Every structure is written in C-alpha cells, then in structure tokens.
Amino acid sequence: MDFIAAPSFPVGGMENWGIVVFHHNMLLDSSEYHEDAVDESEVTVEMVLEHYKISKIITHEIAHQWFGNLVSIGDWSELWLNEGFATYYVYEFLSKLQPELTDNEYY
C-alpha cells in the first residue's frame, strides 16, 4: 500500500485501492517527537497529541481498505457503516498499540 502526502489535499485523508492520499500535516509528524530519539523529559503534551492524531488518521484510512473497499455496503443509505466500522477499529487498534493514549474512556 502506498501513502502520499499532498501539500494542498482538501481533507485529512482519502483511501483508494492500494493508495492513501493524506494532507501532508496528517501524515508527516512535524514535531520533534520520535519515541526512541527524544529524552522523555523533553516530550511535550503537544508532541504526544500530534503523534496520536496522525496515528488515528492513518489507522482510520487503513481500516477503510477493509471496511469500505474490500467489504462494501449494499446500498448508499448504509454508508454510515463504513465510517462506523473504520472509526470503531481505530480505537480498538490504538488502545492495544498505545494504551496510554486511548480515547476509549470518553465513549
């Protein structure tokens, strides 16, 4: 699967078969936060939130490769299912990958 960072893409991300196009701010981490490269005392809340926001959108678009592309709705009136499953699995996956950053306690 290919990821493309576009400087003027109108939305955060859009999945297509085998390729996902992102607004460059949603794919490229502009902060200096890299888990292995930064001393823990130098990490700010903004760095962690930026990293988590990017993790959420990438995970959401990858989930759409399954829910929406491979497994698709029968009728356009069921479009909410694509978004619902993709959103649900973002939080399921990230709660396992980064349990300290989960949003699950808010839902």
C-alpha positions as CSV (number, residue, x, y, z in Angstrom):
1,M,0.0,0.0,0.0
2,D,1.3,3.4,-0.9
3,F,0.9,6.6,1.2
4,I,1.1,10.0,-0.5
5,A,1.5,13.3,1.4
6,A,-0.1,16.2,-0.6
7,P,0.5,19.8,0.4
8,S,-2.9,21.0,-0.6
9,F,-5.2,18.0,-0.2
10,P,-8.7,19.2,0.9
11,V,-9.4,16.6,3.6
12,G,-7.3,14.8,6.2
13,G,-7.0,11.5,4.2
14,M,-8.8,9.5,1.4
15,E,-8.4,5.8,0.8
16,N,-8.4,4.2,-2.6
17,W,-7.4,0.7,-3.7
18,G,-3.8,0.3,-2.7
19,I,-3.1,4.0,-2.1
20,V,-4.0,6.5,0.5
21,V,-3.6,10.3,0.0
22,F,-3.2,12.5,3.0
23,H,-2.9,16.2,3.6
24,H,0.8,16.4,4.5
25,N,0.0,17.6,8.0
26,M,-1.9,14.4,8.7
27,L,0.9,12.0,7.5
28,L,4.1,13.8,8.4
29,D,4.9,14.4,12.0
30,S,6.1,18.0,12.2
31,S,7.0,17.7,15.9
32,E,10.3,16.6,17.2
33,Y,8.6,13.7,19.0
34,H,10.0,10.3,18.0
35,E,9.7,7.7,20.7
36,D,13.2,6.4,20.5
37,A,15.0,9.6,19.7
38,V,13.8,12.0,22.3
39,D,14.7,12.1,26.0
40,E,11.4,11.5,28.0
41,S,11.9,14.8,29.9
42,E,11.8,16.7,26.5
43,V,8.4,15.4,25.4
44,T,5.6,17.9,25.5
45,V,1.8,17.3,25.5
46,E,1.6,18.9,22.1
47,M,4.2,16.4,20.7
48,V,2.2,13.4,22.0
49,L,-1.1,14.8,20.7
50,E,0.3,15.4,17.3
51,H,1.7,11.9,17.2
52,Y,-1.6,10.4,18.3
53,K,-3.7,12.5,15.8
54,I,-1.5,11.2,13.0
55,S,-1.8,7.6,14.3
56,K,-5.6,7.9,14.3
57,I,-6.0,9.2,10.7
58,I,-3.5,6.6,9.3
59,T,-5.3,3.8,11.2
60,H,-8.7,5.1,10.0
61,E,-7.7,5.1,6.4
62,I,-6.1,1.7,6.6
63,A,-9.4,0.4,8.2
64,H,-11.2,1.8,5.2
65,Q,-9.2,-0.6,3.0
66,W,-11.2,-3.3,4.5
67,F,-14.5,-1.6,5.6
68,G,-15.5,0.3,2.5
69,N,-13.2,-1.0,-0.2
70,L,-12.9,-4.8,0.2
71,V,-16.1,-5.3,2.2
72,S,-18.6,-2.7,0.9
73,I,-22.1,-1.6,1.6
74,G,-25.1,-2.9,-0.4
75,D,-26.7,0.5,-0.7
76,W,-25.6,4.1,-0.3
77,S,-28.2,4.5,2.5
78,E,-25.8,2.3,4.6
79,L,-22.8,4.5,4.1
80,W,-22.6,5.1,7.8
81,L,-21.5,1.5,8.3
82,N,-18.2,2.2,6.5
83,E,-17.4,5.1,8.8
84,G,-18.7,3.4,11.9
85,F,-16.6,0.3,11.5
86,A,-13.5,2.3,10.5
87,T,-13.9,4.6,13.5
88,Y,-14.5,1.7,15.9
89,Y,-11.4,-0.2,14.8
90,V,-9.2,2.9,15.1
91,Y,-9.9,3.0,18.8
92,E,-9.7,-0.8,19.1
93,F,-6.3,-1.0,17.4
94,L,-4.8,2.1,19.1
95,S,-5.9,1.0,22.5
96,K,-3.7,-2.1,22.0
97,L,-0.9,-0.2,20.3
98,Q,-0.8,2.9,22.6
99,P,-3.0,2.1,25.7
100,E,-1.8,5.2,27.5
101,L,-3.2,7.4,24.7
102,T,-6.6,5.8,24.3
103,D,-9.8,7.9,23.8
104,N,-12.0,4.9,24.9
105,E,-12.7,6.3,28.3
106,Y,-14.5,9.2,26.7
107,Y,-17.1,6.9,24.9
